[in-house]
Amino acid sequence: MLFAIVCAACIGLAIGLKLRAPALIVATLVVVGVNVVTDTVLQLPFSEIVRSTLYLVVATQGAYLVGLALSLVLHNNK
């Protein structure tokens, strides 16, 4: 689970640095889809699927905001 959260955060950070909100929406949907399929294959309980999906979405969105802030700071310093 930790590896999945780190990967989702890296995706969000990269999107925040280079791309904007439409790409974040698509990335969030991909993260949710991959997580649901993976957790279903692993036969995890529904509550575990919801919890892990929520963690991954929060990690992606939070890292996006960090990447966006870094992008703004770097853009203003030029």
N, C-alpha and C positions, 0 to 999 in steps of 0.2 A: 504494500500500500504506500509506503514511503517513496518508493521509486516512482510510482504513478503520480503522486503529488508533486514530486520534483519535476517530472516530465511536463505535467500540466502547467506548472509555474514557469518553466522555461519557454513553453509555447506562448503563454500570455505575455511574458517579458519581451520576447521577440516581436510579437504583434504590436505591442505598445511602442516599441522603438521604431518600427518601420511602417506599419500599416495602421489602419483606423478601425472604427467600430464595426463596419460590415464584416470584416475578416474575423473579428472577435466573435461575432454571432455564429458564424460558420464553425469556427474552432470549438466553441462551447458545445455546439450540437454534435460535433465529431467526438469530443471527449465524453459526452453523455452517452452517445451510442456505443462507443467502444467499451465503456465501463459497464453498461447494462448487459451487453452481449457477453463480455468476459465473466462477469459475476453470475450470469445465468448458466453459462457453461460449467462454472465451478460449483453450481447448485447452492449458492449462498441464500440465506433467508431474505425475504423482501425488505425487512428493516435494515439489514446490512447493505443491501443494494442502494437503498435510498440514502443511507448515511455516507457511504463512500462516494456516491455521485455528488452529494452536496459538498463534501470536502474538496473534490476535484474542481467543481464549478467555482467555489470560493477561491481556491488557489489560482485558477486561471484568471478570474476577474481581478483579484488583488494584484497579481503580478502584472497584469495589463496596466493597471493604474500606476504602478511603480515605473513601468517602462514608458508610459506616457509622460510622467513627471520628469523622468530622466531625459526624454526626447526634448521636452520643452526647455529644460535647463541647458542642455547642450546646444540647442538652436539659438537661445538668447546669448550665449557666450561667444558666438561667431561674429 
